[in-house]
Amino acid sequence: VSPTGVTLRAAIQAAVLLPDVTVGIHLGDPACYELFAPLVDRILVNLHGTAQYGGDADAAAAPTASYFEELLGSTTVSLFRVELSRNLAERPFVAAQSDTQRADVEAALVAAFASLTGPLRGSYYPLAELPEGLGAQLRAASLLPDPVADALQAAGGRAGWPRGRGVFAAASGDFVVIVNDEDHLRIIAQSSSGSVAATLQTAQDALAALERAGLAFAVSERLGALT
């Protein structure tokens, strides 16, 4: 049992209820990665080829739009999107949260969002109060949290829906953070400028700004960011 009370049975509940699901394990807190390492490491190897952290992506080394266009033939690349997921340290992850813990995570994130400046500055909307236009935009891009995501629902990650979930959106429209979906936060940066490096840098700048605002993310020296 993990420090927040997560058992292996609870972690694999989605797989038990939905045996055909692709990934049926939802870890409830950072300690689960080591506590259930014999199983977790095998899954990581199957998904990523390794269970070892390979270091952060280097924005300066990111490929250009012309690289992808050459790779894809006659296709023109019109939009780049970078997504980074993170969980807060020392807090239960989404599938193991109580309503109170989910609200506490939301409050901590909203306070940190208020410190963002420049192109990252924006507004936070609880999911139940999402403006229609923004909701339609996110839905069209398949970014809006799904209340009936089968595996996550089976794991307990949709309890209390939609309370404690929301969206932070920058005024530019190129930077969005989804709160308490599969992870505590999912950072999404996108750009039509043709620069993967600039888009990745925006996402990394946002992470750094949120850390300066006082957020501490769940990280393992062996595995990297825990999501």
Disulfide bonds with the S-S distance in Angstrom:
none
